[in-house]
């Protein structure tokens, strides 16, 4: 078969602007520039038909060309295209060229460059074919594909994916065109095409061998097969049918989200040849998120490797604690960090514990952001018989700020109250809680003496005035919040380990008073703590007197200052649960198994634990508590003697 008449191929990676270039050229009266025909990658039209049963979205280009050339509808175009199946692909091109008269065919065919072996045979089929090679910033190409549904499906059967498409395609085109006389090809940069379309199209026309025509600069004027009916729709940029002019702003579209460090060195070097210096690009905000996540997880991993407690159970619980605190830090600053629309969430509970949490308390936290002109309204209801409620502000770095107890709150007969939180003096309705200006959280604690009879409080909070407009998730803000999560994780771990090291040294089997800023405390509490260690055949007896206080409790915590498993073990006793004599004196036992008295604190498999004593709104001095380590058989003999007496 003799060579066919000259043809022009538009080459380039997908999403490089090949569709815009096609539509621009379609305005020239000497050219026929249909949508993507998807012919040159096959040997026969029958193979093309069979393959496009899977690539159904590529069927429309040739059908649309037939509709334009022969003035038929979609169904007739389908029939005509089907009648071409007996032909080879060169014969299919010959059939098309017979319909064109004197016009030259321009074929937009990016897949032609996906496989290096395909390009050379174009020279065998056509007489002196021309090539318009369009390149675009690799970041724009990659990001465009990332935001394109079914992007990977487009490359099934080809040795490329959207991740390596830019490099593989442009390398193949570069190497091939190096063998073609320079007068038969030109390279167009997409960015130059949308900014200086005349000069770029003048060069393209010179390469094709046609005079420049002003219609090339009006790609959205007239019918240029930019769209089509179902079954014959153009392939390419889906926005093409909606635009009305060449848009210079498209030059940098998608680049805002591109991370230049994600491409390989080969792509970086080839891009530089065409004027794209990836090394000079700033990293996008989303890259900051990745860096912040890596730092957070690296810190967690580093802390995990530092865990060197002498007991296997403590080591296992320490890793669980670290996971819990990782989740807590993310929750605090990522999930519950909106100070414009604050909501209360449970900061601690049975599966998230820290700093000697109290099993008899609920911890409700809400984010705030204090400052001039900013105020919050907190309101709710305290049911009758509630043991205790406290409202506490936290400042930057976990600083314990101002607080209110339930006795400070102005309540109506139904227990309803309102608190105005700001840095300014308040003389309006309700109770005022005045901060210092750096507060970022408000915590409301409710203590229960008997959860079966005491109802939970009702809580609400809102920013006074209009909040800032709600915006989509912002990568920079997310990165900042993850940085705060990292700081929180490190701070919690550091304070926890410091407390562990201090208490083991100074409070072994004896009580010491806890400094008020050590445990992120309830300010109305006074604390005693002891670190107890005894053997499997031993137990520990604590003796003392229940003081006059709103709440008095003994609770066990592990080495990580987490209360022990209070869902399945009795690890906490409060003033209503402790059995006393007529003078309020009590005797409690810490042991591995039931010691035969009501005041049993189950150590839940631990040979060494914290015993934390809380005295809430204490009247008078802290109770004097004594301890005695005994063997189990000694305790059993003592009980027997008491019963005998």
C-alpha positions in Angstrom: 0.0 0.0 0.0 1.5 3.4 -1.0 2.0 6.0 1.7 -1.0 8.1 2.6 -1.3 11.8 2.3 0.4 13.9 5.0 -1.3 14.1 8.4 -0.6 16.0 11.6 -0.4 14.3 14.9 -1.0 16.1 18.2 1.3 14.3 20.8 1.6 14.8 24.5 0.8 13.3 27.8 -2.9 13.2 28.7 -4.1 16.3 30.6 -1.4 18.4 28.9 -3.8 20.6 26.9 -4.1 18.3 23.8 -7.8 19.0 23.7 -7.5 22.7 23.8 -4.8 22.5 21.0 -7.1 20.3 18.9 -10.1 22.7 19.3 -7.9 25.7 18.4 -6.6 24.0 15.2 -10.2 22.9 14.4 -10.9 26.5 13.5 -8.6 26.5 10.5 -10.5 26.0 7.2 -7.6 23.9 5.8 -7.7 21.3 8.5 -10.1 18.6 9.8 -9.5 18.1 13.5 -11.9 15.6 15.0 -12.0 14.4 18.6 -9.6 11.6 19.5 -10.0 8.8 16.9 -8.0 6.2 18.9 -6.9 4.4 15.7 -3.1 4.7 15.4 -2.4 2.4 18.3 -3.9 -0.6 16.5 -3.1 -2.7 13.4 -6.6 -3.3 12.2 -10.0 -1.7 12.7 -11.4 -5.0 14.0 -8.9 -5.1 16.8 -9.8 -1.5 17.6 -13.5 -2.4 17.8 -12.9 -5.4 20.0 -10.6 -3.4 22.4 -13.1 -0.5 22.6 -15.7 -2.8 24.1 -13.6 -2.4 27.2 -12.6 1.2 26.6 -16.2 2.3 25.8 -15.5 5.9 26.6 -13.2 6.2 23.5 -15.7 5.1 20.9 -17.2 8.5 20.3 -14.3 10.3 18.5 -14.5 8.4 15.2 -18.3 8.3 15.3 -18.4 12.1 15.8 -16.0 12.6 12.9 -18.2 10.5 10.6 -21.3 12.5 11.7 -19.5 15.7 10.7 -18.1 14.4 7.4 -21.3 12.7 6.2 -24.1 14.6 7.9 -25.6 11.5 9.6 -27.0 10.8 13.0 -25.4 8.8 15.8 -27.0 5.4 14.8 -25.9 5.8 11.2 -22.4 6.8 12.2 -22.2 3.7 14.4 -23.1 1.5 11.4 -20.6 3.2 9.1 -17.8 2.8 11.7 -18.7 -0.8 12.1 -18.4 -1.4 8.3 -14.8 -0.4 8.6 -13.8 -3.5 10.6 -12.5 -5.4 7.6 -9.9 -2.7 7.0 -6.4 -2.3 8.3 -5.8 0.9 10.3 -3.9 2.6 7.4 -6.9 1.7 5.2 -9.2 3.2 7.8 -7.1 6.4 7.6 -7.3 6.3 3.8 -11.1 6.1 4.0 -11.2 9.1 6.3 -8.8 11.1 4.0 -11.0 10.4 1.0 -13.9 12.2 2.8 -11.8 15.3 3.5 -11.2 16.7 0.0 -8.2 19.1 0.3 -8.2 19.4 4.1 -5.5 17.8 6.1 -6.4 15.4 8.9 -5.1 16.3 12.4 -5.2 13.4 14.8 -5.0 14.0 18.5 -3.5 10.8 19.8 -1.7 10.9 23.2 -1.7 7.1 23.6 0.5 6.9 20.5 3.4 7.9 22.8 2.7 5.4 25.6 4.5 2.6 23.8 7.8 3.6 22.1 7.3 1.1 19.3 4.1 2.7 18.0 5.5 6.1 16.9 7.9 4.9 14.2 5.3 3.2 12.1 3.5 6.5 11.6 6.4 7.3 9.2 5.7 4.1 7.3 2.0 4.9 6.9 2.0 8.6 5.9 4.0 10.8 3.6 6.0 13.3 5.7 3.7 13.5 8.7 3.8 16.5 11.0 3.9 16.5 14.8 2.7 19.2 17.3 4.1 18.2 20.7 2.5 19.9 23.6 4.1 19.8 27.1 2.7 21.0 30.4 4.1 21.3 33.9 4.3 17.8 35.2 2.7 18.9 38.5 -0.4 20.1 36.6 -0.6 16.8 34.7 -0.2 14.6 37.7 -2.7 16.6 39.9 -5.2 16.8 37.1 -5.2 13.0 36.9 -5.4 12.6 40.6 -8.6 14.6 40.6 -10.0 12.7 37.6 -12.4 9.8 38.2 -11.3 6.5 36.8 -7.9 7.8 35.9 -6.1 4.5 36.2 -8.7 2.8 34.0 -7.5 5.0 31.1 -4.1 3.3 31.1 -5.2 -0.4 31.3 -3.2 -2.3 28.8 -0.5 0.4 28.5 2.9 0.3 30.4 2.2 3.7 32.1 0.0 5.1 35.0 -0.8 8.6 35.7 2.1 8.6 38.2 4.7 8.1 35.6 2.8 9.2 32.5 4.4 12.6 32.2 8.0 11.3 32.2 7.4 8.2 30.1 5.3 10.0 27.4 7.5 13.0 27.0 10.7 10.9 27.0 9.3 8.7 24.3 8.2 11.7 22.2 11.6 13.4 22.7 13.6 10.4 21.6 11.3 9.8 18.6 11.3 13.3 17.3 15.1 13.4 17.6 15.0 11.2 14.5 12.6 13.4 12.6 13.6 16.5 10.5 13.2 19.6 12.6 11.0 21.3 10.1 8.3 18.7 10.5 7.7 19.1 14.3 7.4 21.7 17.0 7.0 21.7 20.7 4.4 23.9 22.3 4.2 24.6 26.1 0.7 24.7 27.4 1.4 27.6 29.6 2.6 29.7 26.6 -0.4 28.5 24.6 -2.9 30.0 27.0 -0.9 33.2 27.7 0.4 34.0 24.2 -1.8 31.9 21.9 -1.0 33.8 18.7 2.8 33.2 18.7 2.3 29.6 19.6 -0.3 28.9 16.9 1.8 30.8 14.3 4.6 28.3 14.9 2.2 25.4 14.8 0.8 26.6 11.4 4.3 27.0 10.0 5.2 23.4 11.0 2.0 22.1 9.4 2.6 24.2 6.3 -0.6 26.4 6.4 -1.1 30.1 6.8 -2.2 31.4 10.2 -5.9 32.1 10.6 -7.5 34.3 13.3 -10.2 31.7 14.0 -7.4 29.7 15.7 -7.6 32.1 18.6 -11.4 31.6 19.1 -11.6 27.9 20.0 -15.1 28.3 21.5 -16.7 29.8 18.4 -18.7 27.6 16.1 -19.0 23.8 16.1 -15.6 22.3 16.6 -16.8 18.9 17.8 -16.2 20.0 21.4 -19.2 17.9 22.5 -21.6 15.5 21.0 -24.7 13.4 21.6 -24.6 10.2 23.6 -22.6 7.6 21.8 -20.5 10.2 19.9 -19.1 12.4 22.6 -15.7 14.0 22.4 -12.9 12.7 24.6 -10.8 15.2 26.5 -11.3 18.0 28.9 -14.9 17.7 30.2 -14.9 21.5 30.9 -14.2 22.3 27.2 -17.9 22.5 26.4 -18.6 25.1 29.1 -15.8 27.6 28.5 -16.1 30.7 26.3 -12.5 31.9 26.0 -8.9 30.9 26.3 -8.1 31.3 30.0 -4.6 32.3 30.9 -5.3 31.4 34.5 -5.3 27.7 33.4 -1.5 27.9 33.1 -1.1 27.3 36.8 -4.3 25.3 37.5 -3.7 22.3 39.8 -0.2 23.4 40.8 -1.3 24.6 44.2 -1.7 21.0 45.4 1.4 19.6 43.7 4.3 18.3 45.9 7.5 18.4 43.8 9.2 15.9 46.1 6.9 13.1 45.0 8.4 12.8 41.5 11.6 10.9 40.7 14.9 12.4 39.6 14.3 11.5 35.9 11.1 13.5 35.8 12.8 16.4 37.6 15.6 16.5 35.1 13.4 16.2 32.0 11.0 18.9 33.3 14.0 21.2 33.7 14.8 20.8 30.0 11.4 22.3 29.2 11.5 25.1 31.6 9.9 23.6 34.7 12.2 23.9 37.7 10.6 21.6 40.2 13.4 22.2 42.7 12.4 25.9 43.0 8.8 25.1 43.8 7.4 25.4 47.3 5.8 22.3 48.8 2.0 22.5 49.1 0.1 22.8 52.3 -0.9 19.1 52.1 2.8 18.2 52.3 2.9 20.0 55.7 0.1 17.6 56.8 2.2 14.6 55.8 5.2 16.0 57.6 3.1 16.7 60.7 1.7 13.2 60.6 5.2 11.7 60.3 6.4 13.7 63.2 3.5 12.7 65.4 3.9 9.0 64.6 7.7 9.3 64.9 7.3 10.7 68.4 4.9 7.9 69.3 7.4 5.4 68.0 10.3 7.1 69.9 8.3 7.2 73.1 7.4 3.5 72.7 11.0 2.5 72.4 11.8 4.5 75.6 9.4 2.3 77.7 11.6 0.3 80.0 9.5 -0.5 83.0 10.6 -3.6 85.0 7.2 -5.3 84.8 5.8 -6.9 81.6 2.2 -5.8 82.5 3.4 -2.2 82.9 5.1 -2.4 79.6 2.0 -3.7 77.8 -0.2 -1.1 79.5 2.3 1.6 78.6 1.9 0.9 74.9 -1.9 0.8 75.2 -1.6 4.1 77.1 0.5 5.6 74.3 -2.1 4.6 71.7 -4.8 6.1 73.8 -2.9 9.3 74.2 -2.2 9.4 70.5 -5.9 9.2 69.9 -6.6 11.7 72.6 -4.2 14.2 71.2 -5.7 13.9 67.7 -9.2 14.1 69.1 -8.4 17.2 71.1 -6.9 19.3 68.3 -8.2 17.7 65.1 -11.7 16.4 65.8 -12.8 18.7 68.7 -10.8 21.9 68.0 -13.4 24.2 66.6 -13.4 27.1 69.0 -16.0 29.0 66.8 -18.6 26.2 67.2 -17.5 24.4 70.4 -19.2 21.3 71.7 -18.6 19.3 74.8 -17.0 15.9 74.4 -15.9 13.2 76.9 -12.2 13.8 77.4 -11.7 10.7 79.6 -13.6 7.5 80.4 -13.2 3.8 80.7 -11.0 3.5 77.6 -9.1 6.8 77.8 -7.4 7.7 81.0 -4.6 10.0 82.2 -3.2 11.8 85.2 -5.0 9.7 87.8 -8.5 9.9 86.4 -11.3 9.3 88.8 -13.7 6.4 88.0 -16.4 8.4 89.8 -16.1 11.5 87.6 -17.2 12.5 84.1 -14.9 14.9 82.3 -16.5 17.1 79.7 -14.2 19.3 77.6 -14.9 22.0 75.0 -12.4 24.1 72.9 -12.4 27.8 73.3 -10.2 30.7 72.1 -10.1 33.6 74.5 -9.0 37.1 73.6 -10.3 40.7 73.4 -13.9 40.9 72.3 -14.4 37.1 72.6 -16.8 35.5 75.0 -18.6 32.2 75.5 -21.9 31.3 77.1 -22.0 28.0 79.0 -25.3 26.9 80.3 -27.0 23.8 81.6 -28.7 22.1 84.6 -27.4 20.5 87.7 -29.9 17.9 89.0 -30.8 17.7 92.6 -28.5 15.5 94.7 -25.5 16.0 92.4 -22.3 15.3 94.4 -20.1 18.0 92.8 -19.7 20.0 89.6 -16.7 22.1 88.8 -16.0 24.4 85.8 -12.3 25.0 85.0 -10.4 26.9 82.3 -7.1 25.6 80.9 -4.5 27.9 79.4 -1.7 27.4 76.9 0.5 24.5 77.8 -2.1 22.9 80.1 -1.9 25.8 82.6 -4.7 25.4 85.2 -6.7 28.6 85.1 -9.7 30.1 86.9 -12.4 27.8 88.2 -15.9 27.7 89.7 -17.6 25.1 91.8 -21.3 24.3 91.8 -21.6 26.4 95.0 -20.4 29.4 93.1 -23.0 29.1 90.3 -26.2 31.1 90.3 -28.9 28.5 89.9 -32.7 28.7 89.7 -35.1 26.3 91.5 -34.7 23.7 88.8 -30.9 23.8 89.0 -30.4 25.7 85.7 -27.3 27.9 85.5 -25.4 30.1 83.1 -21.8 31.1 83.0 -20.3 33.9 81.0 -16.6 33.2 80.0 -14.4 36.1 78.8 -11.4 38.1 79.7 -13.5 41.1 80.7 -15.6 42.0 83.7 -19.2 40.8 83.4 -22.2 42.3 85.2 -24.9 40.6 83.2 -27.1 37.6 84.0 -25.6 34.5 85.4 -22.1 33.8 86.8 -18.9 35.2 85.4 -15.7 33.2 84.8 -12.9 35.6 83.8 -9.9 34.2 82.0 -6.4 35.6 81.4 -6.5 35.5 77.6 -4.6 32.4 76.7 -7.3 29.8 77.5 -8.0 27.2 74.9 -10.3 24.8 76.7 -13.0 24.6 79.4 -13.5 21.4 81.4 -16.6 20.6 83.4 -16.2 17.8 85.9 -19.0 16.0 87.5 -18.3 13.7 90.5 -20.7 11.0 91.5 -21.0 9.3 94.9 -23.6 6.9 93.5 -24.1 6.7 89.7 -27.3 4.7 90.2 -29.1 7.6 91.8 -27.4 10.7 90.6 -28.3 12.0 87.2 -25.8 13.5 84.7 -25.7 17.2 84.3 -26.9 19.0 81.2 -24.3 21.1 79.3 -24.2 23.4 76.4 -21.7 26.0 75.2 -21.6 28.6 72.4 -19.6 31.5 71.2 -21.2 34.8 71.9 -21.8 36.6 68.6 -21.4 35.4 65.1 -18.7 32.7 64.6 -16.3 32.9 61.7 -17.7 31.4 58.5 -17.5 27.6 58.3 -14.8 26.7 55.8 -13.7 23.3 54.3 -10.9 21.5 55.9 -7.7 23.5 55.4 -4.4 21.7 55.0 -2.4 24.4 56.8 -4.8 24.4 59.8 -4.7 20.6 59.9 -0.9 20.6 59.9 -0.9 23.2 62.7 -3.4 21.1 64.7 -1.3 18.0 64.2 1.7 19.9 65.5 -0.3 20.7 68.7 -1.3 17.0 68.9 2.4 16.1 68.9 3.2 18.6 71.6 0.4 17.3 73.7 1.5 13.7 73.3 5.1 14.5 74.4 3.9 16.6 77.3 1.5 13.9 78.6 4.2 11.3 78.4 6.9 13.5 80.0 4.6 14.4 83.0 3.5 10.8 83.4 7.0 9.5 83.5 8.2 12.3 85.8 5.4 11.5 88.3 6.2 7.8 88.1 9.9 8.4 88.8 9.1 10.8 91.7 6.5 8.8 93.5 8.4 5.5 93.3 11.3 7.3 95.1 9.5 9.2 97.8 6.2 7.5 98.3 7.0 3.8 98.4 4.3 2.3 100.8 3.7 5.7 102.3 1.5 8.7 101.5 2.7 12.1 100.3 0.7 15.1 99.3 0.6 15.7 95.5 1.6 19.2 94.3 -1.5 20.9 93.0 -0.2 21.4 89.5 1.1 17.8 89.0 -2.1 16.0 87.9 -4.1 18.6 85.9 -6.2 18.5 89.1 -9.7 19.4 90.1 -8.7 22.6 92.0 -11.1 21.9 94.8 -9.4 18.6 95.5 -6.5 17.8 97.8 -4.6 14.7 96.9 -2.5 12.1 98.7 -0.6 9.4 96.7 1.4 6.4 97.5 3.2 3.8 95.3 2.6 0.3 96.7 4.6 -2.8 95.9 3.9 -6.2 97.4 4.3 -9.8 96.4 1.7 -12.2 95.1 1.3 -13.8 98.5 1.0 -10.4 100.2 -1.6 -7.7 100.6 -1.6 -4.1 101.9 -3.9 -2.7 104.6 -4.7 1.0 104.6 -6.2 2.4 107.8 -7.6 5.9 108.5 -10.7 8.0 109.0 -13.1 9.4 106.4 -12.7 13.2 106.6 -15.4 15.7 106.4 -15.6 16.4 102.7 -17.9 16.6 99.7 -16.2 13.6 98.2 -13.6 11.2 99.6 -12.2 8.4 97.5 -9.5 5.8 97.2 -8.6 4.6 93.7 -5.9 2.5 92.1 -3.9 3.6 89.1 -1.2 1.8 87.1 2.3 3.0 86.4 0.9 5.3 83.6 -1.5 7.0 86.0 -4.5 5.3 84.4 -7.2 4.1 86.8 -7.3 0.4 86.7 -10.1 -1.5 84.9 -13.1 -0.2 86.9 -15.6 -1.8 84.5 -14.5 -5.3 85.6 -12.8 -4.8 89.0 -13.5 -2.9 92.2 -10.6 -0.5 92.0 -12.3 2.5 93.6 -14.0 3.2 96.9 -15.7 6.4 97.8 -17.2 7.8 101.1 -20.6 6.1 100.4 -19.0 2.8 99.6 -16.4 2.6 102.4 -17.6 0.6 105.4 -16.6 2.5 108.6 -17.1 2.1 112.3 -19.2 4.5 114.4 -16.4 7.1 114.3 -15.8 7.0 110.6 -12.7 4.9 110.9 -12.0 2.4 108.1 -9.7 -0.4 107.0 -9.2 -1.1 103.3 -7.2 -3.9 101.7 -5.4 -3.9 98.4 -4.9 -7.5 97.2 -5.0 -9.9 94.3 -8.1 -11.8 95.6 -11.0 -11.1 97.9 -9.7 -10.6 101.4 -13.0 -11.2 103.0 -14.0 -7.6 103.8 -16.2 -5.1 102.0 -13.4 -2.5 101.6 -11.5 -4.5 99.0 -9.5 -2.7 96.3 -8.8 -5.3 93.6 -5.3 -4.7 92.1 -6.3 -6.4 88.9 -3.1 -8.4 88.4 -0.7 -5.6 89.5 2.0 -6.1 92.1 2.7 -2.4 92.2 0.2 0.4 91.8 -0.6 4.0 92.7 -3.1 4.5 95.5 -4.6 7.9 95.0 -6.7 9.6 97.7 -9.0 12.5 96.9 -10.6 14.9 99.3 -12.9 17.2 97.6 -13.8 20.5 99.3 -12.1 19.2 102.4 -12.9 20.7 105.8 -9.9 20.5 108.1 -6.7 18.6 107.6 -5.9 15.8 105.3 -6.6 12.4 106.8 -3.7 10.6 108.5 -3.5 7.2 106.7 -1.3 4.3 107.8 -0.3 1.3 105.8 0.8 -2.2 106.6 2.1 -4.9 104.2 1.0 -8.4 105.3 1.2 -11.9 104.1 -2.1 -13.3 103.1 -2.0 -16.0 105.7 -1.3 -13.4 108.4 -4.3 -11.4 107.3 -6.5 -14.6 107.3 -5.3 -15.4 110.8 -6.1 -11.8 111.9 -9.6 -12.1 110.4 -10.2 -15.4 112.1 -9.1 -14.0 115.5 -11.5 -11.1 115.1 -14.4 -13.4 114.3 -13.4 -15.5 117.3 -13.4 -12.5 119.5 
